[in-house]
Amino acid sequence: MRTVIENAHVVTVAGPEYESGHIVVEDGRIVAVGPGPFEAEAEAEERIDGTGCLATPGLVNTHHHLYQWASQGLAKDATLFEWLVTLYRPWSKMDAEIVHGAASAGLGWLAKSGCTTTTDHHYIFPKGRGDLFAAEVEAARELHIRFHPCRGSMDLGRSRGGLPPDEVVEDLDTILAETDAAIDRHHDASFDSMLRVAVAPCSPFSVTRDLLVRSAELARAKGVRLHTHLSETLDEEEYCLSRFGLTPVQYMETLGWLGPDVWYAHAVHLHDPDIRRMADTGTGMAHCPSSNARLGAGIARITDVLAAGVPVGLGVDGAASAEMVPLAGEIRQAVYMQRARSGPTALTARQALEMATLGGARCLGRADEIGTLEPGKLADIALWRVDGFFAAVDDPIVALAYGGTPPLARLLVGGRTVVADDVLVTVPQDVVARRGADAHRRLMTLAKDVL
């Protein structure tokens, strides 16, 4: 099937912009991008008039916790450690039904903000509550979102010096076995894969050294990527310095956790040597400006990190620390937070859009497949309406980056329409919203004795 988008302002990210250009899609891939209308002998089965629209690659979300849709609005004025201590208790009560409903709503919300590919970092697996990992995989399949779920884990409970209570951690052998099984069951390494699995121990203060080492060995034996939270707060840095005598990045380097197959979430508090080592090894990071602000964690040094050559993507983080945050909104937050820190030239709209697309693809090891609008790439395309009120801004990328998120005229994932006229269409939008609300109510009921 051939689909043609015409008359849009096309931003390829990798190369030129076309003020009025076209994109041609066949069998889920981009086959042509260029200026002016598309002229060919063969007719298109679908022609999309992009007049008044900005066409960009689909956005890539490099860090999330979908289950947290069910626990929004709690610990509203807490630091990260305070917030976690509060929320571990209700999270210990979640089941597969809650995870599926929360993931459906979270993924639907991401799609409505231009996201075509997302990760998820799920690291709490209460015993006897069903297959939580499979529940979110099914939600992504239903909505037709390209999905990179990370099988997370925690094995360092409070009784052994960690932060989480013992009832939410697993033992090392169980974690490794379940992670291995999840990769075998779900991971698809093919070029146009809709589902790839990563290995993701939670954080230095909730996992043991053995788990980090064994997880890296497992991931590399299986050919999958590694992900974890790192350098999110000063509390975490103090924990690592007091316990290991090293900064978080230095500690992870001793365990084999630097390399082009690794990306960290947050990385707010990096020292110059940390940045150099990440750049030298190709280690990526997921920048989550809204969550970092909500929890008072700080402002990441994105200007310095980009200048050093570190791969950087954007992430919304979990909905419980960034309530109702759209991924497109993180483009604006990234620009404004860097400028608040380092002045008005610290980050441009186009740099932030590149982080949200190609930067995220690099973090996930998919820069040859997604993240730009080029022939041969997968047809993951966002078509934003920048007419109407937005037409008062001459530069459509500034209109996307600086203000409220423009409505989506169309969102394509592998050439298939997921959002049309700002409405989710793969699963009815009201159904997805209801699933999220039901998941919240169910969790609050199950957790009423611990809240």
C-alpha positions in Angstrom: 0.0 0.0 0.0 1.2 3.5 -0.9 0.5 6.5 1.3 1.5 10.0 0.3 1.7 13.0 2.6 1.9 16.3 0.7 2.1 20.0 1.3 3.5 19.7 4.8 6.6 21.4 6.3 8.8 18.3 6.5 11.6 18.1 9.0 13.8 15.2 8.2 16.0 15.8 11.3 18.9 14.0 9.5 19.1 16.6 6.7 17.1 19.3 4.9 13.8 20.8 5.8 11.2 21.3 3.1 8.8 24.2 3.6 6.3 22.4 1.4 7.3 18.8 0.9 6.1 15.2 0.6 6.7 11.9 2.2 5.9 8.6 0.4 5.2 5.4 2.4 5.1 1.9 1.0 4.6 -1.3 3.0 5.5 0.3 6.3 8.7 2.1 5.1 9.5 5.6 3.8 10.5 5.3 0.1 10.7 9.0 -0.8 11.0 12.4 0.9 11.4 15.7 -1.0 10.2 19.2 -1.8 6.9 20.0 -3.6 4.1 17.6 -4.5 4.7 14.0 -5.2 4.4 13.1 -8.9 4.5 9.5 -10.0 2.6 7.4 -12.5 1.4 4.9 -9.9 -1.5 6.3 -7.8 -1.4 6.3 -4.0 -4.1 4.4 -2.1 -4.2 7.2 0.4 -3.2 10.9 0.0 -2.9 13.0 3.1 -3.1 16.8 2.6 -0.5 18.2 5.1 -1.4 21.8 4.4 -0.9 23.7 7.7 1.0 20.8 9.2 4.5 20.0 10.4 5.8 16.5 9.6 8.4 15.1 12.0 9.7 11.7 12.8 7.6 10.0 15.5 8.9 10.8 18.9 10.8 8.3 20.9 10.3 8.0 24.7 13.4 6.6 26.4 12.2 6.2 30.0 8.8 5.4 31.5 7.0 3.5 34.2 3.6 2.7 32.8 2.2 1.1 35.9 2.5 4.4 37.7 -0.6 5.7 35.8 -2.5 4.0 38.5 -0.8 5.9 41.3 -0.7 9.5 40.2 -1.1 12.4 42.6 0.5 10.8 45.7 3.5 12.1 47.7 3.0 15.4 46.0 5.7 17.4 47.8 8.4 14.7 48.4 12.0 14.2 47.4 12.7 11.1 45.3 13.6 8.9 48.3 10.6 10.1 50.3 8.3 9.6 47.3 9.6 6.0 46.7 9.2 5.1 50.4 5.6 6.3 50.2 4.8 4.5 46.9 6.5 1.2 47.3 3.6 0.2 49.6 0.7 0.6 47.2 2.8 -0.7 44.3 3.3 -3.9 46.2 -0.5 -4.5 45.7 -0.7 -4.2 41.9 -1.6 -7.1 39.7 -1.7 -7.8 36.0 -5.2 -6.2 35.6 -3.9 -3.0 37.0 -0.7 -3.0 34.9 -2.7 -3.7 31.7 -5.1 -0.8 32.4 -2.4 1.6 33.4 -0.2 0.7 30.4 -3.1 1.1 28.0 -3.8 4.6 29.3 -0.1 5.6 29.5 0.6 4.3 26.0 -2.5 6.0 24.6 -1.5 9.3 26.2 2.0 9.0 24.7 0.6 8.3 21.3 -1.6 11.4 21.5 1.6 13.4 22.2 3.3 12.1 19.0 5.1 9.1 20.5 5.6 6.1 18.1 8.3 4.2 20.1 8.5 3.9 23.9 10.4 2.1 26.5 9.1 1.0 29.9 11.0 0.2 33.0 9.0 -2.2 35.1 10.9 -3.3 38.2 8.3 -4.4 40.8 6.8 -7.9 40.5 4.7 -8.8 43.5 4.3 -12.6 43.9 1.1 -14.3 42.8 -0.3 -11.3 40.9 -0.1 -12.6 37.3 2.3 -11.9 34.5 2.8 -8.2 34.8 5.4 -8.0 32.0 3.1 -9.7 29.5 0.2 -7.4 30.6 2.0 -4.3 29.3 3.3 -6.1 26.2 -0.3 -6.9 25.3 -1.4 -3.3 25.8 1.3 -2.1 23.4 0.3 -4.7 20.9 -3.3 -3.6 21.0 -2.5 0.1 20.6 0.2 -0.6 17.9 3.0 1.3 19.6 6.6 0.3 19.0 7.6 -1.1 22.4 10.9 -1.6 24.3 9.9 -2.9 27.7 12.8 -3.3 30.2 12.6 -6.2 32.6 13.5 -4.4 35.8 14.4 -5.8 39.2 15.3 -5.1 42.8 17.1 -7.5 45.1 18.4 -5.2 47.8 15.7 -4.7 50.5 15.7 -2.5 53.5 17.0 -5.3 55.8 20.2 -5.5 53.7 20.8 -1.7 53.5 18.7 -0.9 50.4 15.8 1.6 50.2 12.8 -0.6 49.2 10.9 -2.8 51.7 11.8 -6.5 51.6 8.3 -7.4 50.3 8.9 -5.8 46.9 12.3 -7.3 46.1 13.1 -10.6 44.4 16.0 -12.9 44.9 18.9 -13.0 42.4 18.2 -16.4 40.9 14.5 -15.6 40.3 15.4 -12.3 38.6 17.9 -13.8 36.2 15.6 -16.7 35.3 12.6 -14.4 34.8 14.6 -11.9 32.8 16.0 -14.7 30.6 12.5 -16.1 30.0 11.1 -12.6 29.1 13.8 -12.1 26.5 13.2 -15.5 25.0 9.4 -15.0 25.0 9.2 -11.5 23.7 12.3 -10.0 22.2 12.3 -9.5 18.4 15.5 -8.3 16.9 14.2 -7.9 13.3 14.5 -4.6 11.5 10.9 -3.5 11.8 10.4 -5.0 15.2 7.5 -3.8 17.3 8.9 -5.4 20.5 12.4 -5.5 21.9 13.3 -6.3 25.5 16.1 -4.7 27.6 17.6 -5.8 31.0 17.1 -3.1 33.7 18.1 -3.5 37.4 16.5 -0.6 39.1 19.1 1.6 40.7 22.4 1.5 42.8 20.4 1.8 46.0 18.0 -1.0 45.3 20.1 -3.7 43.7 23.2 -5.6 44.7 26.6 -5.6 42.9 26.0 -9.2 41.9 22.7 -8.4 40.2 24.3 -5.6 38.2 27.2 -7.8 37.1 25.1 -10.8 36.3 22.5 -8.7 34.4 25.2 -7.2 32.2 26.5 -10.7 31.4 23.0 -11.9 30.6 22.1 -8.9 28.4 25.3 -9.2 26.4 24.9 -13.0 26.0 21.4 -12.4 24.7 22.3 -9.4 22.5 19.9 -7.0 24.3 20.4 -3.5 25.8 21.0 -2.4 29.5 19.1 0.3 31.3 19.0 1.7 34.9 18.3 4.8 36.9 21.6 6.7 37.6 22.7 10.0 39.2 19.2 11.2 39.6 19.6 12.9 43.0 22.3 14.1 45.3 21.0 11.6 47.9 22.0 8.8 45.4 25.4 10.3 44.9 25.9 10.4 48.7 24.8 6.8 49.0 27.3 5.7 46.4 30.2 7.7 47.8 29.6 6.5 51.3 29.0 2.8 50.3 31.4 2.4 47.4 33.7 5.4 47.6 32.8 6.2 44.0 30.4 8.5 42.1 27.4 6.6 40.5 29.0 6.6 37.0 32.4 5.5 38.4 30.7 2.7 40.3 28.8 1.5 37.2 32.0 1.5 35.2 33.7 -0.9 37.6 30.8 -3.3 36.9 30.9 -3.2 33.1 28.0 -0.8 32.8 29.4 1.7 30.3 29.1 1.1 26.5 27.0 1.7 23.4 24.5 -0.9 24.6 23.8 1.1 27.9 21.6 4.1 28.5 20.9 5.7 31.9 17.7 7.4 33.1 18.0 11.0 34.4 21.8 11.4 34.9 21.1 14.8 36.5 24.2 15.0 38.7 27.2 14.3 36.4 30.8 15.4 36.9 33.0 16.3 34.0 34.9 13.0 34.1 31.5 11.2 34.1 30.4 13.0 31.0 33.7 12.3 29.3 33.5 8.6 30.1 29.9 8.3 28.8 30.9 10.1 25.6 34.0 8.0 25.1 32.1 4.7 25.5 28.9 5.7 23.7 26.8 5.4 26.8 23.4 7.2 26.4 21.0 8.9 28.7 17.3 9.6 29.0 16.6 13.2 30.0 13.4 13.6 32.0 13.1 17.3 32.8 9.5 17.4 34.1 10.0 14.5 36.6 13.3 15.9 37.7 11.6 19.2 38.4 8.5 17.7 40.1 10.8 15.8 42.6 13.2 18.6 43.0 16.1 16.5 41.7 17.8 19.2 39.7 18.5 20.2 36.1 20.6 17.9 34.0 23.6 19.3 32.2 22.2 18.7 28.8 24.2 21.5 27.0 27.4 20.0 28.3 26.4 16.4 27.7 25.4 17.1 24.1 28.6 19.1 23.4 30.6 16.1 24.6 28.8 13.8 22.2 26.7 11.7 24.6 23.6 10.2 22.9 20.6 11.9 24.6 16.9 11.1 24.3 13.9 12.4 26.1 11.7 10.6 28.6 8.5 11.5 30.4 9.3 9.1 33.3 6.4 7.5 35.3 3.1 9.2 35.5 3.3 9.3 39.3 6.3 11.7 39.2 5.2 13.5 36.1 1.4 13.5 36.1 -0.2 13.7 32.7 3.0 14.9 31.0 3.0 14.6 27.2 6.2 13.5 25.5 6.0 16.5 23.1 5.8 18.7 26.2 9.3 17.5 27.2 10.7 19.2 24.2 9.6 22.5 25.6 10.7 21.5 29.1 14.1 20.5 27.9 14.6 23.9 26.1 13.3 26.0 29.0 15.1 24.2 31.8 18.5 24.4 30.0 17.9 28.1 29.3 17.0 28.7 32.9 20.2 27.1 33.9 22.6 28.3 31.2 21.1 31.2 29.2 18.9 31.6 26.1 21.4 29.9 23.7 21.8 26.8 25.8 19.4 24.6 23.8 17.5 25.3 20.5 14.1 24.0 19.4 15.8 21.9 16.7 18.3 20.4 19.1 15.4 19.4 21.5 13.4 17.9 18.6 16.5 15.9 17.6 16.8 14.6 21.1 13.1 13.6 21.0 13.6 11.6 17.8 17.1 10.7 16.5 18.6 11.0 20.0 16.1 8.5 21.4 16.7 6.2 18.5 20.4 6.2 19.3 19.8 5.4 22.9 17.7 2.4 21.9 20.1 1.2 19.2 17.6 1.9 16.4 19.1 4.9 14.6 19.2 2.9 11.4 15.5 2.2 11.6 13.7 5.2 13.2 14.3 8.8 14.4 14.6 10.5 11.0 12.5 10.9 7.8 14.7 9.2 5.2 14.1 6.6 2.5 14.6 3.1 4.0 13.5 4.1 7.5 10.3 2.8 9.1 7.3 5.0 8.5 6.9 6.3 12.0 5.6 9.8 11.3 3.9 12.6 13.3 1.9 15.2 11.5 1.2 18.2 13.7 -1.4 20.9 13.1 0.5 24.2 13.3 -2.2 26.3 11.6 -5.0 28.1 13.4 -3.6 29.7 16.6 -0.2 28.2 16.0 0.1 30.0 12.6 1.0 33.2 14.4 4.5 31.6 14.8 6.4 31.6 11.5 8.8 28.8 12.4 6.6 25.6 12.9 9.4 23.9 14.9 9.3 26.8 17.4 5.5 26.5 17.4 5.9 22.8 18.4 8.7 23.4 20.9 7.8 26.6 22.7 4.1 26.5 23.4 1.4 24.0 24.2 1.5 20.7 22.2 -0.2 21.1 18.8 -2.9 18.7 17.9 -2.0 15.7 15.8 -3.5 15.5 12.3 -2.1 12.0 12.0 0.3 9.6 13.7 1.7 6.7 11.8 3.6 3.7 13.2 5.0 1.5 10.4 2.6 3.3 8.1 -0.5 2.4 10.1 -2.6 5.2 11.5 -2.7 5.2 15.3 -4.0 8.8 15.9 -6.2 10.6 13.4 -7.5 14.2 13.9 -6.1 14.1 17.5 -8.1 11.0 18.4 -6.6 7.6 19.2 -8.0 5.1 16.7 -6.3 1.7 17.2 -8.3 1.2 20.4 -11.2 3.6 21.2 -9.9 6.5 23.1 -12.6 6.5 25.7 -12.0 2.8 26.4 -8.3 3.4 27.0 -9.0 6.4 29.3 -11.5 4.2 31.2 -9.0 1.4 31.6 -6.5 3.9 33.2 -9.1 5.2 35.6 -10.3 1.7 36.6 -6.7 0.7 37.2 -6.2 3.6 39.6 -9.4 2.8 41.5 -8.5 -0.9 41.7 -5.0 -0.1 43.0 -6.3 2.4 45.6 -8.8 -0.2 46.8 -6.2 -3.0 47.1 -3.8 -0.6 48.8 -6.2 1.1 51.2 -4.6 -0.6 54.2 -1.1 0.7 53.4 -1.9 4.3 52.2 
